[in-house]
Amino acid sequence: MSSPSAATFTTVNEDGCGDGGATISTVHSDVIQTHILNRLDGPTLASAGCASSQLHALCAEENLWRDICVATWPSLEEPLVRHIISTIPGGYRSVFSNSFPLLDHRSFHAKNPDPSSLTSELISAVDMFYKDKLIFSKIQKMETESAWFLCSPFRVDLLDPKDSVPTPVQHAGHNEAWMKNIEDNLTLSWILIDPTRKHTANLSSLRPVSVQRHWLTGDVAVRYAIILARDQRFSELVECAIKVTFGGEEGGEMQVRKVSMMVEDMEGRNINGEETLVILQGAMQSGKRKKAKNDGDEEKKRFNEYLEIKKERKEKKERIEKALDFICIATGVTIFVAFWSFILFR
């Protein structure tokens, strides 16, 4: 849908003829809000607000941004989330500007903050769509102050092991065409909300970076991921991984059985809660954002590059370990020969 011009409009007489270009100021604000602005999506509405001071004021209307946010992420309609957003400066407009663009992989955090500055809780607002139809939506609150959370591997599970959520998506088998269909049409947003510091960010790649079938159970594992830097030199990277598992019989409906999020280092280890908080808070507060692309190719490319870096790092580590093993063996043999030479020829 093409958006109307934000600069000028042409007024129309009763006979259907235009009287020429009229400035936006000649159009009543109620007409603009009721018949124009409420038809725009978030990026277009933001662009329209830059056209003039009048449009800027009209486009800042909270109800417009609330409707856009709820349409994009239905989980934000939950009372708990609505209350938190009401305390965020800029409200729904601020949430959209921070959550619609994805976190850039060049995001990094500064030096580790004092533990007392870490947030006391995090809110996850998760929405999953198949061909633009909502199939899963949930919010979850996580307390982050306990010693158990800070020391244990960071992990958020939205479903209990025995729970499953039915979907209208039909299980069409495990051929490549159907797997590609899942990759192209299954989108997920994971908005993390820090109610203490009033920050939000989208931690999902929007589209899957991989879709795989478990050879034994037949479950379909869908992975979303963004890559973040641990430091300003980008020498250490981490993966914020979201894993969704679907089950179901071929020809029947697919069921959501697992939805989880964790943060892994380049060795594949889950990072503990305290370090994850440091990374995520830094990325939410000062991390760069980038516009989400519908095709998901950029995030998938970045994920594959990350896998290559991990592979090279692992191979290098193995070469070093082999070299050290060889040195140890050679040293041991040398000492053994020297010892018996001393015994035999003394």
C-alpha positions, 0 to 999 in steps of 0.5 A: 500500500502506498502512503500518501504524501506527507508534504502536500495534498490536493483538495477536491471540489464537489464536482470532483475537480482538484483546486491544485496543491494545498498545504497540509495545514489546510487539511483538518487534523481529524481527517489526517488522523482518522483517514490517513495516519491510522493506515500507515505502518510504523516506519512510514508513520515515523517518516511522515512525522519528519515532514512538518511540525504539524505532522510531527505532533500528529504522528506522536499520538500515543494511540497510533503507536499503541495500535501499531505495536499491538498489531505487530506484537500482540503480546504487548496487549497483556496488562503487565506489559501495558503497565510497563510501557506506560512508564517508559518515556515515549511509550509505545513509540519508544518501544517500536523504535527500539524493538522493530529494528534488530540489534546489530552484531556490532553491538557491544557493552562497556566494562562490567558494571557493578553487580548492584546496577543489574536489573532485578527482572526481565520481561519476555514478550514473544510472538510467532507468526506463520504466513502473517497469522499469529500461532503463538504468543506469550509473555514471561517474567524472570527474576534476576537477583537470586544467586541461583540465577546469577551463577547458573547458565542463562536460559528462558523456557516459555513452555513446561516440558509436558506442555504443547501448543497446537497450531493451524500449520499442517505437517507436510512431511520432511522434504526439502520444499516443506522445510524451505516453506517453514524457513520462509514463512515462520517469523518470530519476535522476542522482545526483551523488556527491562522495566527497571531502566525502561529499555527494550530490544528484539533478540530474534533474527525474525526469520530462522537461521536454520531449520532441521529435522531430528533424525530419531524423533522426527521433531522439527527444530527451528533456530533464530539467532543474533550475534553480539560482540562482547567487547569493542574490539569484536574479538569475542562474540556471543550468540543469542539463540532462540530454539523452537521445537515442533512436533506432530504427525505427518498430515496432521497439525504441528504443535509447539513443544519447546520455545527457549532462549539462551546465550552461548559463547564461541566454545558453545557453552551457555553463559551464566545469568550475571554475564548475560545480564551485562551483555544484554543490558549493554546491548539494549541500552547502547547497542546499534539497531538496524532495519529488519529485512523480510528475507532474513538473508543478512542474519542467516549470512551473519550466523553462517559467518559466525559458525565459520569463525567458531569452526576455525577457532576450534580447529586452531585450538585442536592444532595447539593441543596436538602440538602440546601433546607432541611436545609432552610426548617428545619430552617424556621420551627424551627424559626416558632415553636420557635416564636409561642412558645414564643408568647403562653407561655410568 
